[in-house]
Amino acid sequence: MSKVYFGKFDSRRPHQIQEKYYAAGAKESTWYGGIEPGDFVFVVTNANVIALWKVREYGHKVNPINPSDTGVVFFEEIKRFPHPVPVVQFIKSPYFNLDLNLLNKINKATPGHGFFPIETTSAFPMENWDQLSFASVRRYYVTLSSQLPSVAENDIMVVIDNLVTSRIVGILEWKNGQSQPYASLQKLYEDKNSVNERYTLLQLLEFAEEEAPNKRNYLKSVLNELEKQGYFVVDNPIRLYDNVLVGRRKTPISKPNMEVGTEGKTPITHTVESSDIEDAPELFEQYRAYAELLDFNPNLILYGPPGTGKTFATKNIIEAFEYTFSKRYIPFVQVEREERVRFITFHQSYSYEEFIEGIRPQLEEDMKQDEAGGEIRYRVEPGVLKKMVEDASAQIIKAESESSGISGAEFIHSGSRVWKVSLGRRNSDHIYNQCKAGKQIAVDFLDHIDLTDKSYDEIYSLLENERDDGAQKPTMDANTLDTLINQMERGDIVFVYDGPRTIRDIGVITGDYAYRKGHVAPHVRPVAWLKEFTDPADIYDMNGGVSLTLKTIYELPRIQMSDVQKLIGISNDINKTVKTQQHQQKPYYLIIDEINRGNISKIFGELITLIEKDKRQTVSTILPYSKKPFSLPRNLYIIGTMNTSDRSIAMLDTALRRRFVFAEMEPDYAVFEQNTAKVGSVELASLLRSLNEKISEKLDRDHRIGHAYLMDVLTIDDLFKSWYYKILPLIAEYFYNDVAAIQSVVGTKFFEKSGSMRFLSTQPSDKDTVSDFEKALLTLYKGIED
């Protein structure tokens, strides 16, 4: 018997839809989901169902993307829908039983899978395709058990016991004039939530307060409506599933491995793979185009009117971009916890010193600033961009060292420090040779005592007891041993001293302190050698023009990871990227909100040239404060957002416009079909479209109103608040409180002639089913007057 599926087709490959085939290689590919000739497939693209096809056969077709893989499946068209059916309307059809495929996978990223079976009901007109219609939909409610709403045939109710305990006690379907358990959705709820994790609505709200603001808003609206009228009307079953039925989702994220290193030291982070494809967000695919733009140019600006979701989009773009590298969904929260993304906001006072580097006063407890004239010290401090450059450079060193087979490079991290180390005494190489052969650095003071777990004071005391009376205090040697034992960490970089200006080796510390009894220098830390120079490397300029001293071990704070990267000799080829799962150069992201509000020339300075893709890691400039060469790594991506109602693109710095790619984000009316299409009698998409048409006509398109202003609107009360406290004040600002101009956009119902707002009732009168507030909104896009 033929089965029914939905199939997800990529809108970026329209030729596959036009020619009615799907290319995923051999028949056994997981992408096909087991479809066989004779099966039926509802074609889904851009979150809409556009047609019903029948599987004809598997075969071969030239694949321009992968010529070696020609396997495809061919279809024939059964029915084309004259108007695309939004997936939310599709899944509300009484033709289908709700399961995970319909509730979740139809509208979310499903890497490796393109087709999913649908469980049909007896209402589905198999073979009678002329009867196939999605005009009729079942309604969904969250309802108190004591106040069931008036429902129709096939309607679904998620039943809550009461407002005090707010526990889900059943999922019912209205069938043949009575309620009965709705088995498929009840089973899905029970499968997704163990008995001990079937949380109440109040518990879910408590979790969401910190973890998920969108879920918090949804749950608040549900609880408010339950208190107000005893039931909540669900417009989108997917949001009901995500926010209520799925419970408290726990997405695997990167966790610190505390077994590495010792207490108080920087943990090494390992990624925990997230394989649950339902963790991917709704409409994940639509952000893939932006991710491809970011791959084309590492500098991207999203621009558009307020409320078009530019800042929100940056997170989704990053998730889509991560997928292009790892081939699995990585949630934004994991990228955050790996400290690979940073948000900043430009403003009129934002400066070069905050962004790149500047001189800051050195604030220390022992520094005096009294009236007697204490000396104040200043030092060069890195700005936000420079810190990210160092973090990204550490990632490049780590990835390319690992790909070269250097064991131990995996310990390098963004907080790795750089140390100068002398191995042996002048004109004597026996300690150096021992260390090179044994892959270690070593110190020979107190060579007969194991110093494991010894503190600085204990080390100092042991050294003092060994000194003759009158000998110099052992402060320097105690500092050296304490640094080796307690201060150095796994992942730190060591430079082996050669002369006042030069070093002969670079290594990375791979383990804790150990005592090697009988060795000439028994106090050791294991290292992996990253670079062994044939001719000693001159680091005098990198070190700020400061010569190296004979002190055995000390930190080199002027040397940065980008300097280490250059010394090791990592490739500057902009097209070279290590993309294997084991040796991946992870991307780093700097998100600049309101980029157009800053003085671009002042903030970027000489770096405006270095951000270009072909100049990454190939061209450097000397920074004015540190006097050091500086370049940008190829794995650092800059995403800016700009609000066109504040400043148009034409007013942006010309140099900035040349070096960024620009992607416009317009008001997206389709999101209301995918989320909440209608509130009460008001169609949100029609309302917003009407407003924007009038604003564009009377002002310009840069001042349109984005969909985000209505995205969290689930009830009439939500709409009332958004309308009166967000949208109307914004429009009043656009027209400088010109009442006549404002009324030409929003009508005469909401403002008095004096300019004061008129607040309309959201409660219908006894003789009417529609409130005055709804009527006034309907007038705006339907042209209906009282």
VOGU-3710 file (C-alpha; in Angstrom, 3 decimals, decimal comma):
1> mskvyfgkfd> 0,000/0,000/0,000  1,241/3,478/-0,862  2,530/5,612/1,990  2,278/9,385/2,415  5,292/11,623/3,169  6,222/15,254/3,228  9,455/16,176/1,477  11,586/19,246/2,179  12,974/20,879/-0,963  15,657/23,540/-0,837
11> srrphqiqek> 14,397/26,835/-2,273  17,978/27,580/-3,359  17,684/24,723/-5,894  14,490/25,652/-7,740  15,474/23,512/-10,737  14,795/20,371/-8,679  11,240/21,558/-8,028  10,746/22,611/-11,643  12,071/19,308/-13,021  10,473/17,218/-10,242
21> yyaagakest> 13,442/15,312/-8,872  15,486/15,130/-5,659  19,245/14,554/-5,739  20,733/12,806/-2,725  22,817/10,008/-4,254  22,103/6,303/-4,013  18,687/4,972/-3,000  20,044/3,922/0,386  20,769/7,565/1,365  19,130/8,642/4,617
31> wyggiepgdf> 17,940/11,778/2,812  15,220/9,762/1,022  13,657/8,443/4,218  12,752/5,102/2,575  10,354/6,459/-0,056  9,421/3,915/-2,733  7,853/4,178/-6,197  4,120/4,696/-5,783  4,410/6,666/-2,517  2,964/10,172/-2,278
41> vfvvtnanvi> 4,928/13,242/-1,189  3,676/16,675/-0,142  6,326/19,105/-1,416  7,452/21,614/1,242  9,615/24,645/0,455  9,987/27,961/2,292  7,663/26,645/5,026  4,824/26,165/2,515  3,284/23,076/0,912  3,084/23,739/-2,824
51> alwkvreygh> 2,123/20,405/-4,434  1,457/16,695/-4,100  3,806/14,414/-6,058  4,040/10,674/-6,601  7,361/8,815/-6,517  8,044/7,534/-10,043  11,458/5,881/-9,866  15,061/6,097/-8,732  17,575/6,918/-11,423  20,551/9,074/-12,391
61> kvnpinpsdt> 21,011/12,665/-13,436  24,088/14,864/-13,896  24,876/16,548/-10,584  26,762/19,830/-11,208  27,628/20,175/-7,536  29,023/16,664/-7,156  29,643/15,072/-10,595  30,639/11,754/-9,016  27,245/11,384/-7,337  24,399/11,212/-9,899
71> gvvffeeikr> 21,739/9,311/-7,952  18,281/10,956/-7,842  14,619/10,097/-7,360  12,057/11,253/-9,946  8,445/12,281/-9,298  5,282/12,983/-11,218  2,897/15,741/-10,169  -0,518/14,724/-8,855  -1,857/18,091/-7,733  -0,530/21,659/-7,666
81> fphpvpvvqf> -2,002/23,965/-5,037  -2,959/27,316/-6,592  -2,053/29,021/-3,333  0,828/27,615/-1,216  -0,410/26,127/2,040  1,517/27,374/5,099  2,854/24,443/7,096  0,925/25,616/10,160  -2,321/25,329/8,227  -1,178/22,031/6,727
91> ikspyfnldl> -0,537/20,337/10,057  -3,865/21,581/11,438  -5,716/19,630/8,773  -7,919/16,784/10,073  -6,296/14,613/7,372  -3,329/13,883/9,656  -2,596/12,572/13,115  -0,150/14,818/14,915  3,239/13,189/15,471  6,809/14,410/15,778
101> nllnkinkat> 7,225/14,537/11,995  4,392/16,991/11,548  4,814/18,987/14,731  8,511/19,494/14,498  10,480/18,253/11,531  8,339/19,809/8,828  9,376/23,311/9,890  12,887/22,816/11,257  16,365/21,894/10,166  16,796/18,175/9,574
111> pghgffpiet> 20,375/17,624/8,385  20,741/14,322/6,558  16,985/13,788/6,169  14,584/15,135/3,550  11,455/12,952/3,642  9,264/11,950/6,596  6,211/9,652/6,734  2,825/11,106/7,674  0,177/9,194/9,588  -3,118/9,918/7,830
121> tsafpmenwd> -6,671/9,673/9,219  -9,788/8,227/7,624  -10,598/11,746/6,380  -7,635/11,723/3,995  -8,967/11,365/0,402  -6,431/8,806/-0,854  -6,594/8,792/-4,672  -9,588/11,183/-4,639  -7,313/14,155/-5,160  -10,029/16,511/-6,357
131> qlsfasvrry> -11,430/16,438/-2,824  -8,082/17,422/-1,295  -8,495/20,824/0,408  -6,821/22,559/3,316  -9,467/25,236/3,819  -10,915/23,394/6,807  -8,649/23,100/9,854  -9,073/21,737/13,349  -8,641/24,139/16,246  -6,382/23,658/19,256
141> yvtlssqlps> -6,845/24,816/22,822  -5,117/24,768/26,166  -8,017/24,617/28,576  -8,868/24,186/32,236  -10,651/20,928/32,950  -13,526/22,838/34,590  -14,088/25,249/31,673  -13,929/23,362/28,394  -14,556/25,736/25,451  -17,192/25,279/22,766
151> vaendimvvi> -15,447/23,029/20,274  -16,158/21,523/16,860  -15,517/18,125/15,319  -11,795/17,116/15,341  -10,731/19,968/17,648  -7,888/19,190/20,098  -7,669/20,193/23,781  -4,634/20,076/26,074  -6,332/19,907/29,459  -4,895/21,561/32,603
161> dnlvtsrivg> -6,229/20,534/36,014  -6,348/24,041/37,565  -4,390/27,287/37,893  -2,869/26,343/41,247  -1,076/23,170/40,185  -1,267/23,834/36,387  -0,578/20,198/35,485  -1,360/18,612/32,119  -3,915/15,876/32,859  -4,892/14,834/29,361
171> ilewkngqsq> -4,950/15,561/25,639  -8,418/15,154/24,118  -10,032/15,179/20,677  -13,671/16,119/20,081  -15,096/13,264/18,040  -18,698/12,357/17,280  -20,066/14,829/19,783  -17,859/13,860/22,714  -14,300/14,121/23,953  -11,930/11,186/23,806
181> pyaslqklye> -8,189/10,735/24,330  -6,099/11,881/21,379  -3,651/8,988/21,330  -0,966/10,218/18,933  -0,339/13,537/20,702  -0,673/11,968/24,151  1,950/9,371/23,210  4,260/12,066/21,860  3,954/14,021/25,124  4,683/10,937/27,215
191> dknsvneryt> 7,628/9,895/25,022  9,228/13,355/25,272  8,719/13,640/29,027  9,503/10,901/31,513  7,144/10,541/34,469  9,482/12,577/36,693  9,853/15,344/34,102  6,230/16,119/33,271  6,466/19,644/34,538  3,552/21,924/35,303
201> llqllefaee> 3,027/25,159/33,366  4,230/27,132/36,382  7,395/25,036/36,623  8,059/25,496/32,905  7,571/29,242/33,325  10,087/29,260/36,182  12,668/27,458/34,035  11,968/29,757/31,084  12,525/32,951/33,093  16,272/32,399/32,806
211> eapnkrnylk> 16,627/30,044/29,866  14,182/31,056/27,132  12,523/34,486/26,865  10,290/33,450/23,935  9,035/30,439/25,852  8,467/32,648/28,899  6,287/35,036/26,905  4,262/32,177/25,443  3,631/30,560/28,821  2,653/33,877/30,374
221> svlnelekqg> 0,068/34,418/27,646  -1,308/30,893/28,155  -1,627/31,348/31,919  -3,164/34,822/31,543  -5,830/33,541/29,158  -6,572/30,541/31,358  -7,127/32,896/34,282  -9,174/35,320/32,195  -11,509/33,001/30,273  -10,555/29,437/31,117
231> yfvvdnpirl> -8,923/28,550/27,781  -6,187/29,639/25,391  -6,623/29,452/21,618  -3,580/27,864/19,952  -2,836/29,268/16,519  0,348/27,288/15,900  0,626/23,664/17,127  4,415/23,773/16,640  4,715/26,550/19,216  2,417/24,594/21,548
241> ydnvlvgrrk> 4,724/21,610/21,178  7,930/23,641/21,654  6,722/25,660/24,622  4,408/23,304/26,488  4,423/19,691/25,346  8,163/19,187/24,895  8,757/20,134/28,531  12,117/21,492/29,533  14,429/20,927/26,588  18,012/20,159/27,514
251> tpiskpnmev> 20,330/20,786/24,586  23,795/19,185/24,869  26,412/21,926/25,056  30,107/22,310/25,520  31,078/21,511/29,093  34,382/22,130/30,881  36,301/18,973/31,628  37,434/19,589/35,196  39,587/16,464/35,229  42,110/18,311/33,093
261> gtegktpith> 44,496/20,480/35,073  44,079/21,272/38,742  41,663/23,260/40,831  41,663/26,960/40,064  43,213/26,520/36,618  41,550/27,219/33,292  39,523/24,146/32,260  39,907/22,674/28,823  36,615/22,737/26,934  35,424/19,743/24,929
271> tvessdieda> 32,437/19,826/22,630  29,555/17,493/23,355  27,865/16,654/20,067  24,217/17,616/19,692  22,656/14,973/17,484  18,971/15,649/18,199  17,834/17,325/14,995  14,749/18,727/16,679  17,003/21,131/18,578  17,455/23,079/15,340
281> pelfeqyray> 15,312/26,228/15,236  12,270/26,871/13,096  13,053/28,089/9,588  16,728/27,183/10,055  17,146/26,836/6,316  16,243/30,445/5,522  19,433/31,618/7,264  21,670/29,395/5,160  21,731/32,065/2,427  23,114/34,605/4,907
291> aelldfnpnl> 25,676/32,040/6,075  26,794/31,593/2,487  27,211/35,361/2,219  29,395/35,294/5,317  31,518/32,591/3,737  31,816/34,746/0,604  32,873/37,796/2,628  33,755/37,608/6,357  32,260/41,085/6,855  28,459/41,241/6,717
301> ilygppgtgk> 25,988/43,997/7,568  22,271/43,338/8,051  20,243/46,469/7,451  16,574/47,310/7,520  13,774/49,085/9,399  13,332/48,595/13,148  11,800/45,322/14,239  12,895/43,216/11,272  14,878/40,876/13,528  18,421/41,870/12,571
311> tfatkniiea> 19,995/41,186/15,965  17,938/38,013/16,356  19,056/36,913/12,890  22,751/37,108/13,824  22,304/34,155/16,177  20,560/32,068/13,535  23,141/32,995/10,912  25,898/31,830/13,236  24,105/28,524/13,821  23,717/28,058/10,055
321> feytfskryi> 27,366/29,009/9,497  28,509/26,536/12,163  26,632/23,808/10,332  28,605/24,476/7,150  31,781/23,597/9,082  30,721/20,810/11,420  27,833/19,287/9,418  25,739/19,135/12,582  23,538/21,565/14,400  25,388/23,527/17,083
331> pfvqvereer> 23,134/25,797/19,171  24,175/29,412/19,623  24,401/28,894/23,384  27,261/26,441/22,808  29,164/28,969/20,689  28,671/31,470/23,526  29,943/29,080/26,166  33,007/28,363/24,070  33,554/32,156/24,131  33,672/32,358/20,337
341> vrfitfhqsy> 31,172/35,188/19,980  31,005/38,691/21,419  28,359/41,419/21,191  29,165/45,109/21,237  27,094/48,191/20,395  28,500/51,214/18,627  27,440/54,673/19,781  28,582/58,245/19,291  31,206/58,028/22,039  32,624/54,600/21,099
351> syeefiegir> 36,343/54,903/20,390  39,324/53,296/18,692  40,813/52,671/22,148  37,820/50,551/23,170  37,731/48,686/19,878  41,396/47,975/19,104  43,810/49,146/21,804  44,481/52,102/24,049  46,496/53,300/27,004  44,946/52,657/30,390
361> pqleedmkqd> 46,116/53,573/33,912  47,694/50,675/35,753  45,566/50,227/38,854  47,376/48,271/41,561  46,953/48,193/45,331  50,493/49,369/45,969  50,293/52,320/43,547  49,926/55,672/45,266  48,122/58,696/43,863  48,386/61,198/46,684
371> eaggeiryrv> 48,838/64,927/46,759  52,527/64,464/47,349  52,835/63,451/43,700  52,891/59,675/43,369  53,879/58,347/39,931  51,027/56,931/37,793  51,865/54,126/35,373  50,060/53,472/32,115  50,006/50,398/29,953  48,593/49,410/26,564
381> epgvlkkmve> 45,361/47,455/26,944  43,753/45,478/24,089  40,264/46,403/22,947  37,388/44,097/22,059  38,516/43,364/18,515  42,143/42,762/19,484  41,112/40,302/22,213  39,030/38,392/19,690  41,955/38,356/17,268  44,086/36,691/19,938
391> dasaqiikae> 41,394/34,106/20,686  40,915/33,323/16,998  44,684/33,090/16,473  44,951/30,565/19,313  42,334/28,471/17,546  44,303/28,557/14,287  47,510/27,487/16,058  45,665/24,662/17,760  43,902/23,392/14,632  46,858/23,537/12,270
401> sessgisgae> 49,281/22,095/14,808  46,905/19,181/15,381  46,511/18,685/11,635  50,331/18,518/11,385  50,344/15,664/13,880  51,709/17,614/16,858  50,454/15,804/19,928  49,532/18,179/22,740  48,375/21,094/20,570  44,813/20,360/21,664
411> fihsgsrvwk> 45,626/21,989/25,025  46,072/25,443/23,463  43,185/27,740/24,352  42,263/31,415/24,154  43,700/32,090/27,616  47,106/30,536/26,923  49,952/32,667/28,316  53,462/32,975/26,849  56,558/32,338/28,985  60,268/32,778/28,392
421> vslgrrnsdh> 62,271/29,775/29,633  66,038/29,272/29,903  67,112/25,634/29,697  70,520/25,312/31,278  73,294/27,749/31,862  75,278/29,786/29,360  77,810/27,743/27,310  76,271/24,475/28,554  73,691/22,524/26,546  73,329/19,307/28,524
431> iynqckagkq> 70,058/20,416/30,218  68,761/21,773/26,914  69,531/18,500/25,121  67,879/16,511/27,917  64,750/18,654/27,651  64,564/18,477/23,854  64,889/14,700/23,859  62,443/14,253/26,742  59,882/16,821/25,458  59,972/18,880/28,613
441> iavdfldhid> 61,183/22,065/30,253  63,141/21,730/33,483  64,745/23,542/36,439  67,643/22,230/38,529  67,253/24,151/41,856  66,605/21,894/44,901  67,385/18,892/42,707  67,089/16,391/45,594  63,559/17,350/46,774  60,180/16,504/45,216
451> ltdksydeiy> 58,192/19,777/45,233  54,789/18,349/44,316  51,963/20,434/45,905  54,447/22,801/47,502  53,384/26,444/47,830  55,609/29,464/47,230  56,241/29,898/50,976  57,240/26,247/51,367  59,586/26,439/48,383  61,111/29,651/49,714
461> sllenerddg> 61,679/28,049/53,121  63,384/24,998/51,602  65,686/27,194/49,535  66,486/29,416/52,508  67,484/26,403/54,612  69,994/25,369/51,943  71,685/28,757/51,721  74,766/29,678/53,759  74,464/32,507/56,260  74,790/35,821/54,552
471> aqkptmdant> 73,823/34,441/51,169  71,449/36,385/49,003  67,740/35,802/49,687  66,347/33,026/47,446  63,465/35,152/46,122  64,317/34,780/42,439  64,791/31,015/42,582  61,609/30,581/44,627  59,695/32,589/42,032  61,105/30,416/39,259
481> ldtlinqmer> 60,110/27,146/40,934  56,694/28,475/41,958  56,041/29,570/38,369  57,016/26,164/36,993  54,975/24,241/39,562  51,950/26,428/40,315  51,592/29,234/37,794  52,083/27,583/34,419  49,059/25,765/32,986  48,405/23,212/30,317
491> gdivfvydgp> 48,081/25,018/27,024  50,546/27,796/27,898  53,235/28,581/25,323  56,962/28,524/26,153  59,759/30,327/24,270  63,190/28,770/24,815  65,859/31,471/25,313  68,750/31,798/22,882  69,974/35,364/23,370  68,786/38,853/24,362
501> rtirdigvit> 66,755/39,121/21,143  66,269/35,536/19,997  64,635/32,212/20,846  65,424/28,762/19,546  62,211/26,746/20,172  58,483/27,138/20,845  56,521/24,573/22,842  53,158/24,092/24,509  52,801/22,737/28,040  50,904/19,438/27,996
511> gdyayrkghv> 50,939/18,268/31,612  51,399/19,041/35,293  54,608/19,342/37,291  56,579/16,134/37,836  59,753/15,280/39,766  62,302/13,156/37,879  64,753/11,875/40,482  68,284/11,425/39,160  67,906/13,905/36,293  70,330/16,812/36,095
521> aphvrpvawl> 67,274/19,107/36,128  64,587/17,058/37,907  61,722/19,598/38,159  59,897/19,274/34,844  56,753/20,146/32,900  56,019/18,072/29,766  55,748/19,993/26,486  55,042/19,387/22,819  57,411/21,208/20,467  55,448/23,382/18,042
531> keftdpadiy> 58,469/24,896/16,319  62,185/24,144/16,366  64,130/26,896/14,583  67,129/26,101/12,400  68,253/29,694/12,881  67,168/31,436/16,113  64,097/33,665/15,707  64,350/37,367/16,535  61,406/38,443/18,736  62,775/41,841/19,781
541> dmnggvsltl> 60,134/43,850/17,886  57,319/41,503/18,916  58,385/42,006/22,513  57,967/45,748/22,223  61,670/46,447/21,779  62,494/44,854/25,142  65,465/42,477/25,413  65,172/39,066/27,053  66,936/38,622/30,379  68,721/35,686/31,982
551> ktiyelpriq> 65,960/35,099/34,549  65,062/31,411/34,215  61,268/31,716/33,752  59,039/34,751/33,394  55,940/35,759/31,450  56,121/37,695/28,180  52,875/39,716/28,351  53,697/41,661/25,185  53,797/38,484/23,090  50,338/37,559/21,826
561> msdvqkligi> 48,873/34,489/20,182  48,894/36,246/16,821  52,686/36,674/17,268  53,032/32,975/18,074  51,029/32,181/14,953  53,456/34,176/12,803  56,538/32,627/14,448  55,273/29,103/13,948  54,802/29,926/10,280  51,152/28,996/9,825
571> sndinktvkt> 49,975/29,386/6,247  48,620/32,741/5,146  46,606/31,138/2,346  43,169/32,679/2,740  41,553/29,667/1,061  43,185/27,170/3,392  40,839/26,019/6,119  41,151/22,812/8,089  37,631/21,416/8,054  37,975/17,893/9,369
581> qqhqqkpyyl> 36,049/17,027/12,499  39,282/16,459/14,438  41,263/19,514/13,309  38,755/22,270/12,759  39,600/25,950/12,765  36,542/27,071/14,659  35,098/30,424/13,590  34,963/33,428/15,922  32,288/36,096/15,602  32,174/39,766/16,513
591> iideinrgni> 28,631/41,146/16,347  28,436/44,941/16,160  24,931/46,162/16,865  23,976/49,612/15,575  27,185/49,798/13,547  25,962/52,925/11,765  25,724/54,920/15,005  29,494/54,986/15,558  32,146/57,126/13,902  33,460/54,378/11,624
601> skifgelitl> 36,649/56,166/10,523  37,553/56,928/14,121  36,727/53,463/15,516  38,300/51,271/12,822  41,247/53,529/12,035  43,874/51,747/9,941  42,052/48,424/10,351  39,437/49,397/7,789  41,847/47,967/5,193  42,860/44,846/7,125
611> iekdkrqtvs> 39,306/43,502/7,438  39,140/42,700/3,714  39,033/38,984/2,991  42,136/38,876/0,796  44,164/40,846/3,352  43,431/38,577/6,320  46,751/37,183/7,640  48,611/38,577/4,626  48,763/42,310/5,336  49,645/43,900/8,665
621> tilpyskkpf> 49,917/47,389/10,071  51,823/48,871/13,007  49,494/49,816/15,837  50,121/53,329/17,176  50,116/52,493/20,898  51,884/49,124/21,163  54,076/49,789/18,074  53,539/46,180/17,058  52,499/44,642/13,724  48,865/43,583/13,651
631> slprnlyiig> 46,716/41,634/11,202  43,325/39,928/11,278  43,001/36,114/11,209  40,942/34,430/8,535  38,609/32,707/11,035  37,253/35,945/12,536  33,888/37,062/11,150  32,319/40,485/11,676  28,532/40,845/11,560  27,059/44,322/11,858
641> tmntsdrsia> 23,453/45,456/12,132  22,079/48,857/11,229  18,669/50,428/11,632  17,771/52,340/8,470  15,309/54,574/10,311  18,330/56,090/12,112  20,673/56,396/9,157  20,518/55,193/5,575  23,250/53,198/3,828  23,962/56,215/1,620
651> mldtalrrrf> 25,250/58,071/4,678  27,671/55,308/5,708  31,419/55,707/5,413  32,381/54,834/1,826  35,345/52,727/2,939  33,055/50,641/5,133  30,565/50,109/2,309  33,307/48,758/0,050  34,511/46,195/2,547  31,223/44,750/3,788
661> vfaemepdya> 28,497/42,857/1,991  25,017/44,150/2,780  21,882/42,066/3,201  18,551/43,808/3,578  16,086/42,472/6,112  12,554/43,558/5,328  9,336/43,101/7,281  8,462/39,429/6,839  4,716/38,931/6,688  5,059/35,181/6,119
671> vfeqntakvg> 6,202/34,665/9,723  2,652/35,253/10,874  1,463/32,300/8,825  4,177/30,262/10,500  3,558/31,564/14,033  0,361/33,448/14,896  -1,654/34,347/11,803  -4,695/35,796/13,512  -5,491/37,262/16,919  -9,182/37,566/17,574
681> svelasllrs> -10,549/39,011/14,320  -7,297/40,711/13,327  -5,000/39,260/10,663  -1,550/40,379/11,769  0,110/40,144/8,354  -2,597/42,234/6,695  -2,479/44,836/9,454  1,288/45,266/9,270  1,370/45,255/5,475  -1,252/48,005/5,348
691> lnekisekld> 0,679/50,163/7,800  3,926/49,765/5,884  2,359/50,579/2,544  1,077/53,867/3,965  4,390/54,675/5,688  6,334/53,974/2,477  3,995/56,214/0,514  4,043/59,129/2,952  7,625/58,848/4,250  9,968/56,168/2,824
701> rdhrighayl> 10,621/52,429/2,967  13,429/52,816/5,529  10,851/53,701/8,188  8,607/50,687/7,810  7,710/48,658/10,885  9,193/45,198/11,317  7,375/41,988/12,141  9,125/41,684/15,517  6,701/44,221/16,981  3,930/41,623/16,626
711> mdvltiddlf> 5,877/38,370/16,913  5,018/37,774/20,579  1,376/38,741/20,129  -0,816/35,771/21,022  -3,908/37,400/22,487  -5,946/40,576/22,097  -4,371/41,912/25,294  -0,901/41,320/23,799  -1,953/43,118/20,627  -3,365/46,031/22,635
721> kswyykilpl> -0,074/46,522/24,481  2,092/46,257/21,366  -0,153/48,616/19,427  -0,471/51,364/22,027  2,939/51,172/23,674  5,236/50,204/20,776  3,761/50,844/17,347  1,796/54,051/17,858  4,644/55,858/19,699  7,044/54,834/16,903
731> iaeyfyndva> 4,731/56,173/14,195  4,198/59,384/16,192  7,978/59,797/16,323  8,277/59,194/12,571  5,861/62,059/11,832  7,045/64,373/14,613  3,616/64,311/16,290  1,914/65,695/13,187  -1,588/64,465/14,072  -2,981/64,718/10,544
741> aiqsvvgtkf> -0,062/62,709/9,115  -0,349/60,110/11,871  -4,086/59,716/11,294  -3,477/59,245/7,581  -1,551/56,085/8,529  -3,448/54,666/11,534  -6,881/56,191/11,006  -8,887/58,570/13,158  -9,927/56,126/15,875  -6,706/56,058/17,923
751> feksgsmrfl> -5,899/59,788/18,288  -7,856/62,795/19,415  -7,552/65,981/17,367  -5,312/67,292/20,134  -2,867/64,446/19,543  -3,743/62,507/22,701  -4,197/58,746/22,318  -7,696/57,327/22,502  -7,688/53,907/24,186  -10,356/51,638/22,733
761> stqpsdkdtv> -11,973/48,740/24,563  -10,828/45,184/23,919  -14,100/43,740/25,242  -16,998/43,295/22,773  -20,353/44,748/23,751  -23,351/42,555/24,529  -24,701/43,102/21,016  -21,445/42,444/19,196  -18,767/39,764/18,991  -15,947/42,110/17,976
771> sdfekalltl> -14,462/44,791/20,246  -14,047/48,447/19,278  -10,286/47,956/19,314  -10,502/45,110/16,773  -12,945/47,063/14,597  -10,561/50,008/14,390  -7,705/47,722/13,344  -9,849/45,933/10,793  -10,675/49,321/9,289  -6,997/49,969/8,614
781> ykgied> -6,573/47,099/6,168  -10,124/46,250/5,130  -11,417/49,775/4,775  -14,565/48,922/6,720  -16,085/51,787/8,693  -18,671/51,534/11,416
//
